[in-house]
Amino acid sequence: GSIENAKNVFNLVVDRDTITYNGMINAFGLNGMGSQAADLYREMPNNLRDHVSQICVLNACSHAGLLHEARTIFNEISL
C-alpha cells in the first residue's frame, strides 16, 4: 500500500537530505519495518544524521523488538 508508494517516491529523490531520510525511516517504523529502518539509517550519510534520525530509528527498532540493533545504534551515537 502506501509504504510502497513512499519507497517509490524516496527512490526517485536524487538529492536526499536529512528530512527525506528521516521521513522514510519514520515511515518504516510506523509500519513495523524496523529492519528496513535500521538498514536505511546505516545507509544514511553520517553528516545528514541528526537527533530526529536517531529517535526515529531507535523507535522503529523498539517497536519491532530489535533490542540488540537498537542497543548497537544507541552505543554508536556520539553524545
Secondary structure, 3 states (H helix, E strand, C coil): CHHHHHHHHHHHCCCCCHHHHHHHHHHHHHCCCHHHHHHHHHHCCHHHCCHHHHHHHHHHHHHCCCHHHHHHHHHHCCC
